[in-house]
Amino acid sequence: MSADPRLLRAFLAVAEELHFTRAAARLYVAQQALSRDIRRLERELGAELFTRTTRQVALTSDGVRLLPYARRVTEAQDALLAAFGRAGSGRRHPSAETPLLVDVNSPGLISGRVLDRARELAPDSELMARFESGLTGAAQAMLAGRLDASFGRFGGLDPAVRSRLEHQPVRYEPMAVLLPEDHRLAALDVVPLDALAGETVYAGAGNPGTLEWTDLALRLFEGRGIELASPAPVAVGAEEFRRVMAKTRTPVLAVVDFPAMPETVLRPLVDPVPLSPVSLVWRKGLVHSGLDALRRAALELAGEKQWLERPADGWIPATDALVMMSL
């Protein structure tokens, strides 16, 4: 038997709030993830800790018995972290903090919406946007201390890199295809995946900063007769994108919130609906009020927009599904 301090913190939040939604917001996690943590702790201890009804949450006798032990363990952990400069509760005043550097990849994506909400929640914190990279490139910048947070497919990173970062699931984002406006599929409202058979689709091959996106495309295309386009220089800016698209006429794998580009149409993919798993990602040990605001903003928007509800016909690699449910 073991009792992970993280699970004990989840227990304490529910015990003090007696409300799963409020406790999840306090911990910056999805309510579903919090419920899983409580069930895991109950299994490990072999005891039921809460009674739950549609209207009320209450501690059981075993829950009451656990309470003082859980507090002593988490207090001891806080003291240990404080002794080594990693205190979980000692937030500096925003005026004393350096700006939080956040890579949102491109304007118009959901990462920008999370950033906008975070700025509303923490107007005294300085959150600076960067528009530079995919998550593979951003992860290296975070580990080198050049960047604080980013967004993307956490499960697509090397496990050794993931072990030095933390993440919070934000959205299962439906994927789409960007087509020349006179393409044979452009007249469709949605594009079935089977309709892309025989097409060559660009998905960032050869770009070292977006390896996680290319890998997701390869998994999606496998067995469907869709070819991955050869490596090509990255087109920066709408005009350069238009020029390259007009020259190559190669469809581009994208997401439904991809910003509009000239002389192209964006069409959602269906049958099944491929999903891009998006997480907020930051380096372990980062303490910043701006990060707190980002995590709260992501949680709020995911709840309001049902971003973490997977459609019945959604497709996602099994490994990504496990990563997205691992918190």
PEWO-V139488 format. One record per backbone hydrogen bond with DSSP energy under -0.5 kcal/mol. CO is the residue of the C=O (numbers start at 1). NH is the residue of the N-H. Records with the same first field share a line. If there is no record, write none. Layout:
CO = NH ; NH
This chain:
4 = 7 ; 8
5 = 9
6 = 10
7 = 11
8 = 12
9 = 13
10 = 14
11 = 15
12 = 16
13 = 17
14 = 18
18 = 57
19 = 23
20 = 24
21 = 25
22 = 26
23 = 27
24 = 28 ; 29
25 = 28
30 = 34
31 = 35
32 = 36
33 = 37
34 = 38
35 = 39
36 = 40
37 = 41
38 = 42
39 = 43
40 = 44
41 = 45
42 = 46 ; 47
47 = 49
49 = 60
51 = 58
56 = 53
58 = 51
60 = 64
61 = 65
62 = 66
63 = 67
64 = 68
65 = 69
66 = 70
67 = 71
68 = 72
69 = 73
70 = 74
71 = 75
72 = 76
73 = 77
74 = 78
75 = 79
76 = 80
77 = 81
78 = 82
79 = 83
80 = 84
81 = 84 ; 86
82 = 85
89 = 91
93 = 96
94 = 97
99 = 101
100 = 102 ; 128
101 = 148 ; 149
102 = 104 ; 130
103 = 151
104 = 106
106 = 109
109 = 112 ; 113
110 = 114
111 = 115
112 = 116
113 = 117
114 = 118
115 = 119
116 = 120
117 = 121
118 = 122
120 = 123
122 = 125
125 = 127
126 = 100 ; 128
127 = 129
128 = 102
130 = 104 ; 105
134 = 138
135 = 139
136 = 140
137 = 141
138 = 142
139 = 143
140 = 144
141 = 146 ; 147
142 = 145
148 = 283
149 = 103
150 = 281
152 = 154 ; 279
153 = 156
154 = 157
158 = 161 ; 162
159 = 163
161 = 164
162 = 165
164 = 284
166 = 282
168 = 280
171 = 173 ; 278
172 = 174
173 = 276
174 = 256
175 = 269
176 = 254
177 = 179 ; 267
178 = 252
179 = 265
180 = 183
183 = 186
185 = 188
189 = 268
190 = 192
191 = 270
192 = 195
193 = 196
194 = 197
196 = 199
199 = 201 ; 227
200 = 251
201 = 229
202 = 253
204 = 207
205 = 232
206 = 208
207 = 210
208 = 211
209 = 136 ; 137
210 = 213 ; 214
211 = 215
212 = 216
213 = 217
214 = 218
215 = 219
216 = 220
217 = 221
218 = 222
221 = 224 ; 226
225 = 198
227 = 201
234 = 236
235 = 237
237 = 241
238 = 242
239 = 243
240 = 244
241 = 245
242 = 246
243 = 247
244 = 248
245 = 249
249 = 251
251 = 202
252 = 178
254 = 176
255 = 258
261 = 264
263 = 181
265 = 179 ; 267
267 = 177
268 = 191
270 = 193
272 = 274
273 = 315
274 = 175
275 = 277
276 = 173 ; 278
278 = 170 ; 171
279 = 152
280 = 168
281 = 150
282 = 166
283 = 286
288 = 292
289 = 293
290 = 294
291 = 295
292 = 296
293 = 297
294 = 298
295 = 299
296 = 300
297 = 301
298 = 302
299 = 303
300 = 304
301 = 305
302 = 306 ; 307 ; 308
306 = 309
307 = 172
308 = 310
311 = 314
313 = 272 ; 273
315 = 275
317 = 321
318 = 322
319 = 323
320 = 324
321 = 325
323 = 326
